[in-house]
């Protein structure tokens, strides 16, 4: 017999290794000797009150053996001689599209502009130390996409877009810890995700798929409303039948290419702002109601904040407890910041994007001349402004949080995790009023919600601009572009995902759509 129950465990009781069996026996009114095992299905922390509680959903096995294998099986088979499907981009959407193609009996041929995870490291080092951006290999481009070296957070609200559990199980199948199947806010970590990504690559290659790194697509040869061939940067043309476009939200050259070829695009609302960085102990003390170090059983504390300011949402984005701020530019001449956390989330700082909603229809009148690319151009201008304000390198413009709100240039800045370095700059006057004024009011409101959050010990760092794509590539109910019948826009770059898991689910859906009538 197996029974699923909910348990609430105090912080003190959590220290006991047998507490789940004891609590389960009590809840079910049975002898604990009758319990052959307890499987954790979900775990979360309720820290709203000083008495911290661990919430568990568990399956209690009563005189029955725990299963040793997952109910999910991945049927990969040799597809080396099967019909090909071309996939542009090898981030989460492209990876899962390729894996799904193999399961369905088709041969994925992946074209990725960046490098594999090992070779990407050298280019990330060049950004951090030499302030040089390789425009094809950086924190956004390369094997695994932006998520590989930008945290590996797996939380998603997109529960109706596909089988979320299947995506998680596949990550575990490829080497992720099974803890991600349990945690309410699962996370792999930048130190562990590259190995998982490498294992996915090896699965694709071992079963007959192809992955071509440092292979940048520069043109589409279109005839009779179909892509006949893909042209590469080296001039080579590849004949294609079906194309899944999974290039991510930062592949601006693809948007420009489609626009130049008069293929329909749509302007899309997005969000921009800054990244705020606190000492982690401040966030811990607020969230866990403690002074000094947090209890060893508690992870580095996170937060989620949102407020409506002048009819626009101001909210936290990609919060990284115990993490680092990283340079996420994809071209020289721009400064973009993002956040990441290692698996243990044991760095001294907590950082989060704090961003403002930008309505593509109502907020970008000065950019109307750019048509559907107006949001993209707005993004670019703010990133160039940050580059100039930081001193024309990857040094980022920054300000103490309280100085930003009070409209004062900071005489000095707090220590930071951002490796290229910070330069004091008047972000309060440099940021457009649309963003800056709402951020200033938003930080004050957040300080009311989290006592201690609004502090001179925090820096704000500019700019957080790549939260999502400012362009949507439309598709119909069959996931095809309405004007190019064999083009399947996919993932974040198409405007259909907002993170690793939703992109992966969309990749699977596009693979399933692409094989229809092939």
C-alpha positions, 0 to 999 in steps of 0.5 A: 500500500502507498499513501500520499500525505502532507507533513510539516516539520519544524527546523529542530525536527528536521535535524533528525534523519528518521523524522519523516518515518516518525511523522508519517507513522503518527499521521497515518496512525500506524506502527513505524515498523510497517513503513518500508520507505518514505519517498519525498515528492515535494519539499518547500520552506515556509519562513513567513513566521519566525518558526520556520517549517519544512513542508513535505509531500511524501509517498509512504510505502507500507509493507511495499518496496520502493520503486528503483526506477523512474516511471519515465523512460526515454526511448532513444534509438539509432536515427543515423539514416532517418529523415533530417530536421534542422535545428538552429540553436542549441540552448534548452529549446534546441536541445530538447527539440533534438532529443524529441526528434530522436525519440520520434525517429528523426535525425536532428541536425543542429547548427550552433553559432557558439562553442561547446561548453568546455571551449566557451569557458575561455571566452567567458574568461576573456569577457571577465578579465580582458573585457573582450566579447566574442560575439558568437561565444559568450554567456548567451551563445554556445552549447546549452544557451544562456542557462548553462553559465547563468544559473540553471534555475528550473522554476517555471509557471508554464505548467500547462504547456507540456509535461514539466515532470518529463523535462525534469526527469530527462535532466536527471537521466542526463546527470542532474541530481534527483533533488530537482524532482523534489524542490519547490524551486529547483536549481542545478547550478552553473558548476554542474549544469555544463556536465548535464549539457555535455551528456545531452550532446553525447546522447544526440551524437551517439544515436546518430544526430549531428551537432555543428558548433561554430556554425553561424546561419546568415541567410535563408533561401526561400522559394514558394513560401518555404525555406529551401536552404540555409546559408552559413557564414562560410558561404556553404548552403545546406538544403533543408526540409523542416527548420526549428528556429531556436536561437534565443532572445539575444540573436539579434542578427536573426531578427534583422535577417527575417525583417530584411527578408520581409518575413512577418515579425511582431513587436513584443512587450518586455522588461528592463532595469538593473541588478541589485546586489546585497550581502547574502546575510542581509537577505537571510536575516530578513527572510529567516528572522535571524541575526548572525549566520542562518541555520545550516539546514537552511539554504541561502535565502531568496525573495520574490517582489512585485509592485505596480508603479504608475500602471507598470509592473516593477518586479524581481527577476532571476533572483540568485541567492549566494550568487554572482553578477556576470557580464552578459553582453553579446557584442562589444560596445554594450554592457549587460548584466545577469546573475548566476548561482553555483549549486551550493549557493554559497557566495557572499552576495545575493543578486536579482534583476529588478525590472520594469514592464515596457509596453511595446504599444504604449511606451516606445513612441520615439522608436516607432520608426524602427517598426517591429524592431522598436523594442530591440533598438530601445534595448540596444540604446540602453546597453550602449549607454551603460557601456559609456557610463561604465568607462567603455569596457565591461566595467558596469555603471553602479550606484548605492541603492539609497543614493539611486533612490535619493538622486545622489552620485555615490562617492564610493561603492560596496564590494561586489561579485561582478568580476570586471568591476564597477564604476560609480555613475548617476543611474538615477539620471541616466536611465530613461524616466520610464524605467528610472522613476519607477525603479526608485519608487519600486525600491522604496516599496520593496523596502516596506515589504522587506524591512532591511532590504532598502539599505546603503549596503546594496549596490544597483548595477546596470543594465539588466536588459535581456529578460525576454525577447522584445520581438515575437516571431509569429506562428500558427496553431501548427507552430509554423510561421504563417508565411514560411510553412516549414519554419517553426519559431521556438523558445525564448527567441520566438517569444514562446518561453521565459526560462530553461523549462518552458523553452525545453517544453516548447522545443519538444512541441516544435519537434512534434509539430515539425515531423507532421507529414514529413 
